[in-house]
Structures are given as structure tokens and as C-alpha cells.
Amino acid sequence: MNDYSEIYDPDLDFDRVFSRATARVVSHRVMPQDTVLDLGCATGFVAECLTRSTSEIFYFGVDRSSAYLERANGRNIDNATFILGDIDNLENISQQFDHVLLMNVLHEVQSPVEVLRAAKSRLAAGGLLHVSLQNPTSIHRLAAFDAGMIDSIDEISERGTRFSTRRMLAQDELVDLIAGLGLTIVESRGVFLKPLPNEDLAKLASDQLHALELVAARFPQQSAINYVCATP
């Protein structure tokens, strides 16, 4: 994974809306006193969302950007530890966790299977793996394809190329990838319905954005983000 701290701010980019919505989905399964390992935690935005939803959790975030981690530490989140490291190599993390998060990072790693296998190995007995990833069958991509604006629904955009996107996986592909490692799927769903590009969604009122978050449950195959929860 690359360090985007000089060109991408996850606290200000509209992607934060998707991150917050995904964190809300994850938070339903996180209980007080649970331990959480967040692989690719960036500035700690998700950590703050989770700790607001569920108090008294023990959170460990890993990221390769020291600049992001400095900001994460600056949030002063209770029971949160941020570690400099690469999610492609977890040898320095021996602890096992109740929850391991891979939120919107598998698209840029060289080997998703190896990263998922390492994440699985850090799960405690009965632990949960939470994976999210951009959805190539999102309604905004289907509309762009039908309008002739893109040549295929899984075409990597200029923005995606800039941030080293290697792939997108449809919901069934992500489920098959995770299940193929011997994990049992607990939940598979879409997060946030995205009918418009980010710059247009950013003009909507907060209640309208919240409605798009809620209605995603009705369109699991066409939401902006695929989310899968699995257990060993």
C-alpha cells in the first residue's frame, strides 16, 4: 500500500461519508470490552466512529503513514493504540482480536488472499472479520456504463489509478474470496446507495445522505460499498 497522506485527507474527502456508514454497520457487532484491529486505519476517523458507538472497546490501528498516525494519536481516543506498520506484514502483531477490520483497502494490495489470510490468523476464537470494498456494480457505475461514459463497470477511474487501485470486486466475488479461506459468512450487504458522483452527493443535505445510507439495505447489489462479515 502507498502513503497518500500528502494528497488525500480521509477526514475531508467525501469518502468519509462511506467510512462513517460502514463503521455504523460494524458497530452493531462490537460489544464493550471487545478488542478491534483496524488494518489501514489512516487518521483514526473510523476509530472515532466506533468508539463513539461503543464505549470501553480496545482499539488497535495499523497504518504505514506516520503523518496519518500522528493525526490519529491527536484524537486522544481512550483505549486506542496506533501502530506504524504495513498490512502486508503483520509479524509484529502477535495478539488475537475479537474483530479485525479491512475497510476499503483490499483494492490496492498486491495479494488480497495473503492479506485476508493474515487477518484471519489474528482473529480470536469466535472473532469476526469485517471487510469492505468499492462495488463495481454500484448504481452510479451502472448508469455511467449505460450512458457510454465508461467502457466497463469495473473500469478503474483516473482517481482510482491515482490511488493505486488494482481491482474492484462485486459482492459475490468478495464473498467467494473470503469463504474460500475457510471462513463462514455471517453477513453480506451493501453500504450507502450512490446514485450520483461524489461531488454531486456532497451538495445534499445531511438528512438526504442519511436516507441514502438507510435505503442501501434495499439494494445490496447496487450500493456503493460491499460489506462482508465472516468468522472462522
Backbone torsions as a table, in degrees:
resi	resn	phi	psi	omega
1	MET	NA	149.4	-178.6
2	ASN	-97.7	162.5	177.2
3	ASP	-95.1	113.2	-177.2
4	TYR	-106.1	15.0	-170.2
5	SER	-61.4	-24.4	-178.8
6	GLU	-85.5	-15.7	-175.5
7	ILE	-125.3	-5.4	-176.2
8	TYR	-140.7	126.1	179.2
9	ASP	-114.9	103.2	-177.6
10	PRO	-66.2	-13.5	177.0
11	ASP	-83.0	-23.7	-175.6
12	LEU	-108.7	-30.3	-179.8
13	ASP	-63.7	150.4	-179.7
14	PHE	-60.9	-20.3	176.8
15	ASP	-54.4	-22.2	-180.0
16	ARG	-59.9	-28.6	178.7
17	VAL	-65.6	-41.6	177.6
18	PHE	-68.4	-39.4	179.3
19	SER	-63.4	-42.8	179.9
20	ARG	-65.0	-41.6	179.9
21	ALA	-64.5	-40.3	178.6
22	THR	-67.5	-40.3	178.3
23	ALA	-60.9	-35.5	178.4
24	ARG	-64.9	-39.5	178.1
25	VAL	-64.1	-46.0	179.7
26	VAL	-61.5	-41.0	-172.8
27	SER	-61.6	-23.0	179.5
28	HIS	-63.8	-22.4	-176.6
29	ARG	-107.3	-0.1	-179.1
30	VAL	-98.6	123.5	-177.2
31	MET	-106.3	157.5	174.7
32	PRO	-54.0	140.4	-178.6
33	GLN	79.5	-3.5	176.3
34	ASP	-69.2	152.8	174.0
35	THR	-103.8	139.0	-175.2
36	VAL	-129.2	127.6	173.3
37	LEU	-109.9	118.1	-177.5
38	ASP	-109.3	109.3	-176.6
39	LEU	-92.0	110.6	-173.8
40	GLY	91.3	51.5	-170.4
41	CYS	-78.8	-14.6	-179.7
42	ALA	53.2	-126.4	-173.1
43	THR	-85.7	4.7	-179.2
44	GLY	84.5	14.7	-179.9
45	PHE	-60.6	-46.6	179.3
46	VAL	-66.5	-38.3	177.8
47	ALA	-56.8	-43.8	179.9
48	GLU	-66.1	-39.5	178.0
49	CYS	-62.2	-44.0	-177.6
50	LEU	-68.6	-43.4	-177.2
51	THR	-71.3	-24.0	173.2
52	ARG	-72.0	-34.6	-178.5
53	SER	-77.4	-38.3	-177.0
54	THR	-134.1	111.0	-179.4
55	SER	-78.1	162.8	174.1
56	GLU	63.9	31.8	169.7
57	ILE	-95.6	162.2	179.1
58	PHE	-114.0	111.0	-168.9
59	TYR	-110.0	134.8	175.6
60	PHE	-127.5	119.0	-179.7
61	GLY	-110.4	139.0	179.1
62	VAL	-121.3	131.8	175.3
63	ASP	-153.0	154.6	-178.2
64	ARG	-91.7	-4.3	-178.7
65	SER	-98.5	114.5	178.3
66	SER	-66.9	-30.8	178.8
67	ALA	-66.2	-43.7	176.4
68	TYR	-62.5	-44.1	-176.9
69	LEU	-65.7	-33.0	175.8
70	GLU	-61.0	-41.7	178.0
71	ARG	-69.1	-38.0	178.5
72	ALA	-61.6	-45.2	178.2
73	ASN	-63.9	-30.0	179.4
74	GLY	-69.0	-12.0	177.7
75	ARG	-76.4	-17.1	177.9
76	ASN	53.3	50.9	180.0
77	ILE	-82.2	129.0	178.6
78	ASP	-60.1	137.4	175.3
79	ASN	59.7	30.1	177.7
80	ALA	-115.3	132.7	177.8
81	THR	-123.9	132.7	-179.6
82	PHE	-116.8	130.2	-171.3
83	ILE	-120.5	133.4	174.4
84	LEU	-77.6	123.2	-179.7
85	GLY	-179.3	173.1	-179.1
86	ASP	-110.3	131.3	-177.7
87	ILE	-68.8	-12.5	174.5
88	ASP	-75.4	-10.9	-177.6
89	ASN	-144.2	105.7	-176.6
90	LEU	-108.7	23.5	-175.6
91	GLU	-62.5	-26.5	-178.9
92	ASN	-84.4	2.7	177.8
93	ILE	-115.4	105.1	-177.3
94	SER	-98.4	-19.2	-177.2
95	GLN	-68.2	152.4	172.6
96	GLN	-106.9	152.5	-168.5
97	PHE	-129.3	154.6	175.4
98	ASP	-71.3	-29.5	-179.7
99	HIS	-139.1	136.2	171.2
100	VAL	-123.1	127.8	-177.2
101	LEU	-108.2	131.1	168.4
102	LEU	-125.2	83.8	-172.6
103	MET	-99.6	107.0	174.6
104	ASN	59.0	45.0	178.0
105	VAL	-126.7	-21.3	-175.1
106	LEU	-64.2	-19.8	-177.4
107	HIS	-68.3	-17.8	-175.0
108	GLU	-117.7	-1.9	178.2
109	VAL	-81.4	153.3	-178.3
110	GLN	-68.1	-40.5	-177.7
111	SER	-130.2	95.2	178.3
112	PRO	-57.5	-36.4	-178.8
113	VAL	-61.9	-44.9	-179.2
114	GLU	-66.5	-39.7	179.0
115	VAL	-66.3	-42.9	177.8
116	LEU	-64.3	-39.4	179.0
117	ARG	-64.1	-41.8	178.0
118	ALA	-64.8	-40.6	178.5
119	ALA	-63.3	-42.3	178.2
120	LYS	-59.4	-39.6	-177.4
121	SER	-67.6	-16.3	179.3
122	ARG	-95.9	5.6	179.2
123	LEU	-85.4	133.7	172.2
124	ALA	-72.8	167.3	177.0
125	ALA	-57.1	127.5	-178.1
126	GLY	77.3	7.5	-179.2
127	GLY	-71.6	168.1	-177.1
128	LEU	-122.7	133.5	172.7
129	LEU	-99.3	127.8	-179.6
130	HIS	-114.8	119.4	-177.6
131	VAL	-125.3	131.6	173.3
132	SER	-129.9	152.5	-176.1
133	LEU	-160.6	149.2	177.2
134	GLN	-58.5	145.0	-175.0
135	ASN	-104.7	117.8	179.3
136	PRO	-68.8	-17.3	178.1
137	THR	-100.4	21.2	172.2
138	SER	-56.7	146.2	-176.1
139	ILE	-58.9	-31.8	-179.5
140	HIS	-70.1	-31.3	177.9
141	ARG	-76.6	-36.6	176.5
142	LEU	-63.1	-41.2	178.4
143	ALA	-64.2	-41.7	179.6
144	ALA	-64.9	-38.2	178.8
145	PHE	-67.0	-47.0	-179.2
146	ASP	-64.8	-27.7	179.0
147	ALA	-85.9	-0.4	179.2
148	GLY	77.4	16.9	-178.9
149	MET	-82.8	-23.1	174.1
150	ILE	-133.3	155.1	-175.8
151	ASP	-84.4	-22.9	177.9
152	SER	-153.6	156.0	-175.8
153	ILE	-70.1	-22.4	178.8
154	ASP	-100.5	18.1	176.8
155	GLU	-64.6	133.8	179.1
156	ILE	-81.3	124.7	-178.6
157	SER	-73.7	170.3	176.4
158	GLU	-60.6	-40.4	177.7
159	ARG	-63.2	-43.2	178.9
160	GLY	-62.4	-41.7	178.2
161	THR	-62.8	-39.4	-179.9
162	ARG	-62.3	-31.1	-179.5
163	PHE	-105.2	28.0	169.8
164	SER	60.5	34.3	175.7
165	THR	-69.1	125.1	-180.0
166	ARG	-98.1	-27.5	-172.2
167	ARG	-163.0	161.7	163.4
168	MET	-128.7	151.0	-179.0
169	LEU	-127.4	130.0	174.0
170	ALA	-67.4	165.6	-174.1
171	GLN	-56.8	-46.1	-178.8
172	ASP	-66.8	-32.6	177.8
173	GLU	-68.0	-41.2	178.9
174	LEU	-66.8	-41.8	177.5
175	VAL	-60.5	-46.0	-178.8
176	ASP	-64.0	-38.3	179.7
177	LEU	-62.7	-45.1	-177.9
178	ILE	-72.3	-44.2	179.4
179	ALA	-64.3	-30.1	179.9
180	GLY	-65.1	-14.9	177.9
181	LEU	-94.7	12.2	177.8
182	GLY	83.8	16.9	177.8
183	LEU	-94.4	146.3	177.4
184	THR	-94.6	127.2	-178.8
185	ILE	-74.3	124.5	178.1
186	VAL	-94.0	-39.4	-178.9
187	GLU	-155.6	143.5	173.9
188	SER	-139.5	123.8	-175.1
189	ARG	-156.5	170.7	173.9
190	GLY	-97.9	154.9	179.2
191	VAL	-127.4	116.4	174.1
192	PHE	72.1	120.3	175.3
193	LEU	-87.4	124.9	-173.7
194	LYS	-117.5	90.2	-178.6
195	PRO	-81.6	-13.2	-173.6
196	LEU	-134.2	162.1	173.6
197	PRO	-62.6	159.2	-176.8
198	ASN	-54.2	-41.8	-176.1
199	GLU	-64.4	-28.1	176.8
200	ASP	-82.4	-38.3	176.6
201	LEU	-61.9	-32.7	-178.3
202	ALA	-64.0	-16.5	179.8
203	LYS	-85.7	-9.3	-176.8
204	LEU	-79.9	155.3	177.1
205	ALA	-73.6	159.9	-176.0
206	SER	-61.3	-35.9	179.6
207	ASP	-69.6	-31.1	176.3
208	GLN	-69.5	-40.6	177.6
209	LEU	-65.0	-39.5	179.0
210	HIS	-64.1	-37.1	177.6
211	ALA	-63.0	-39.4	177.9
212	LEU	-67.6	-30.6	174.9
213	GLU	-67.7	-44.6	-177.2
214	LEU	-69.3	-40.8	-174.1
215	VAL	-72.3	-12.4	179.6
216	ALA	-58.3	-28.2	178.7
217	ALA	-61.1	-25.1	179.5
218	ARG	-82.9	-16.1	-175.6
219	PHE	-130.7	65.2	-174.3
220	PRO	-63.3	-27.2	-178.4
221	GLN	-87.9	-16.4	-174.5
222	GLN	-115.4	12.4	179.2
223	SER	-77.4	166.5	-176.1
224	ALA	-69.9	-34.1	-174.8
225	ILE	-125.2	134.7	170.2
226	ASN	-90.9	134.1	177.8
227	TYR	-126.0	131.9	178.1
228	VAL	-131.9	132.6	174.5
229	CYS	-114.9	132.6	-177.0
230	ALA	-142.9	161.9	-179.3
231	THR	-138.3	151.5	179.4
232	PRO	-62.4	NA	NA
